[in-house]
Amino acid sequence: MYAISNQQREEIIKLLAALQDLPGKDTKTINIKRRAGILIRKLNSKKQIENDTK
């Protein structure tokens, strides 16, 4: 398991969303888009880190 900051998580999701919007109908592009969608769903389902530094 890896812990990433909430900011890094949001940046990764933005990059994956850009991959999902790739044009192209070839098998390689379709697989990249599919894998990006799967990773976005997984990251969205994971618990975010709470900021306990008060």
ZAMARGU-4260 file (C-alpha; in steps of 0.2 Angstrom, whole numbers, plus 5000, padded with zeros to 4 digits):
<rodrens>
0) 5000/5000/5000 | 5006/5017/4996 | 5001/5034/5004 | 5000/5049/4993 | 4994/5066/4998
5) 4977/5072/4993 | 4985/5085/4981 | 4995/5071/4972 | 4979/5060/4971 | 4970/5074/4962
10) 4984/5077/4950 | 4984/5059/4946 | 4966/5058/4943 | 4967/5073/4931 | 4981/5065/4921
15) 4971/5049/4920 | 4956/5059/4914 | 4967/5066/4900 | 4972/5049/4895 | 4953/5044/4895
20) 4950/5058/4882 | 4963/5051/4870 | 4957/5050/4852 | 4959/5034/4842 | 4951/5018/4839
25) 4966/5006/4839 | 4968/4992/4852 | 4982/5000/4861 | 4973/5017/4863 | 4957/5008/4869
30) 4966/4998/4882 | 4975/5014/4889 | 4958/5022/4890 | 4950/5007/4898 | 4965/5006/4911
35) 4964/5024/4915 | 4945/5023/4919 | 4948/5008/4930 | 4962/5017/4940 | 4951/5033/4942
40) 4937/5022/4949 | 4949/5014/4961 | 4957/5030/4967 | 4940/5038/4969 | 4934/5023/4980
45) 4950/5024/4992 | 4950/5034/5008 | 4957/5051/5008 | 4970/5056/5021 | 4963/5067/5035
50) 4972/5082/5040 | 4975/5080/5058 | 4988/5094/5061 | 4979/5107/5071
</rodrens>
